Each structure stands twice: as C-alpha cells, then as structure tokens.
Amino acid sequence: METTRPIGRKEFKGIDVTKFILALFVVAGHTHPFKDIQNPIFVEIWESSLLLVVPYFFMAAGFFLFTKVYKQPDKAYQLATIWPYLKRIFKLYIYWTIIFLPITIWRYATDDLTFQKDLVLFVRGTLFFGENYYSWPLWFLLSMTYSIAVIYLLTLINFRLKTIFIVSILLFIMATIFNYLVRQESENEFLLAVGRAVKYLFLTGRLFTGMFYLMIGGLIGLGKIRFSNSMLFIIVVSALVFQFFKIEIISPLLFAFFPIVLFYLTLGLRLENVKSNAFLRKCSTVLYFTHMIVFFLYSLIFKEVSYFGWDAFLVSVIVPILLTPLIIRNEERVPILKELFG
C-alpha cells in the first residue's frame, strides 16, 4: 500500500497524514471498538466514514502512478511504466496471501467442512474475494491488480485515457448494482438469483470499484480534474441530500463524491509543522497489512477468536506502530521488508 511517492522533490504531507488516520479507521473497522454504542446517528456516521478509507488509498495510488505513466505520450513508454507496477502489486498480493496462510489453514482445520470444500473456498477467496480468513485488507491489492491489468490491456489496444475513464465509470456503476443485488432486497426472482450468484462469486461489487478511484486520483494528478470551492460545496450538499433520502443505487453512486472531495481537499494541505510524514507514510502501510495478524494472535491467546473491543483496537494499533521503526531500520539489509512495505 506504499503508494505515496514525491513527484520531483515535492512532498504531499496531506496524503501521508490522511492515509495514517485512515489506516487507524481500517483497524477500528475490523476490531470494532465502538461495538457497544447503539446510537443510530453515531453508527450511521461511523459506518459511512469507513467507506471513505479504501477509495482514498486507490486515489493516492492513481495520483502517483499516472504522473509517471503519462509523463510521455508514447504508448511504449506508458506500457513499460505500468507493467513493473502491475507485477509489483501482484507479487505483494501473493506475498501477503502466503503470510496469512497459517491463519487461513488454522481456520480450515477448525471448521467442519471437507478438505475439498475448504480448497474451493480458498481458491474463491484468493481469486475473486481478495480475502481469506482474517486477511480482509488484502482485497485492496487484488482490486489494484485487476484494475491496473485492465488499464494496461486497454492502453495496449490503443484506448485513449478518456475512454479508459469511461470504462472505469461503467465498472463502478456495475459494482454499485452488484452491491444492491447481494443485499437480496429485490422482489424480482431473477434479480435475487443474480444477487446470489454475485455474492457467491465476488461477495460484493467492491473489486470493481478500484479502477474508478485509481482513474480519479490519476486524472487529478494529471490536472485533468479540477474543482473550485463552490463546486466542491455543491457536490457535497447534493451527495448529502441523496444520502438522506437513501435512493437505491443512486445514493451509493453519489456517495463516491465524498472520498473524492476528501482526497482533493487533503492533497493541497501543506502541514509545514509536520516533520514525521515519512514515518507516518510507512506506518500507515505497516498498520494496514499487519494489524489483522496482531488482532488474530491477541484474540487467540488472550481472549477468543472473533472477540472485538477497545483493547483489541489499541493492541492492533500499538504493535504495528512499534514495528515500524524496526522495519525502517532494517529494510535495506533485509530486502523482503522493502518488498512487503515499500
């Protein structure tokens, strides 16, 4: 998830700090420190805020990737820039899937399913869900892999950037429809059947959202998307109105404007008093990828699996933060650390 790279000598401290804060949100979303709070307004706001996190990470990745890919108009250069990035993200997904494998095997060893069914679940989880037991954050990498692969292929067959963006919009709309169908709220039997099929194959539509946010971040990085303050205000108010009325498919589609506005606003933050942004950048990556391992071990040893609470949240945050300086100090000497954490 190490996607923030200085463009020239410029640092983007707003992205570094925001990604660190959002990484804490990821940990909280998985460890549920607020599980005992029943206030419906708080729950609504909290659950909505969690939906800002991964889209922001996609946009940060696209922002830095596209400024490299489209530095030159030459297609050969663009493909040569995308390809190693695609291989790196795919390798990262494989590495972390292997690292989580002991937890996955533990789960299969303690369930009541046959080996064949467990194997099918593992293949499906790895190729189509982007997660297995407790490796929930890895779907980000799988979606990144598929999204960048599609961008590579479309570039290869001479699709223009504008057309690739349109494809990403269509995929995002499809993902939103999938999310509606898997909730099984339709009264149409055909749509219910489609929803069951989508849920079995992909769990939700989330894998298909990554390309859209990658493109948004990239187009912002290239200066092809710009917002005035008045336009940002209108966008936020309009999206809020539709969230209030909760119109199926339309409201979730317009919710996409919230992470976009968040990224746009934090992109330009100077934060001149922040001197530790490089540490926060690395720490957000360590937090994102290791917190579920820490959470699992803490629950298994001191509580019980599927335990949630404030103590689990704090342990799952503190341990990765303490690990970060060790990783920074040794990543040049131990190359695999560089591979895993960027």
Number of C-alpha atoms within 10 A of each C-alpha: 24 16 19 23 17 11 13 6 7 8 15 19 25 19 24 25 22 21 27 22 14 20 24 20 20 21 24 21 18 19 25 17 17 16 12 8 9 9 8 9 8 12 14 10 10 14 11 14 15 15 17 20 20 21 25 25 27 26 28 28 22 29 26 21 22 21 18 18 19 18 12 11 9 10 15 11 14 19 17 12 18 20 13 11 15 18 14 15 21 19 16 21 22 16 15 17 18 12 14 21 17 12 18 19 14 11 15 19 13 8 9 10 11 10 11 9 12 18 13 11 14 20 14 18 20 19 13 18 25 24 22 23 18 19 23 15 21 24 23 21 23 24 23 26 23 18 22 24 19 16 21 21 12 16 19 13 9 12 14 10 15 11 13 20 21 13 17 24 19 15 19 23 20 17 21 22 19 24 20 19 23 23 13 17 11 13 8 9 10 10 16 17 14 15 24 18 15 17 19 14 15 20 20 22 23 19 24 23 26 29 30 26 28 29 28 24 29 27 21 24 23 17 10 9 12 13 13 8 10 8 11 19 13 12 16 15 12 14 20 17 12 17 18 9 9 12 11 13 17 15 18 19 18 17 19 18 18 21 20 19 17 15 24 22 15 17 19 12 13 13 13 7 6 11 10 11 18 14 16 20 22 24 26 25 21 26 24 23 22 21 29 23 17 20 26 21 16 18 16 13 9 10 13 12 13 11 15 19 15 14 13 24 22 16 16 26 24 13 16 22 19 12 14 19 14 10 19 16 10 13 17 11 11 11 10 13 14 14 14 20 20 16
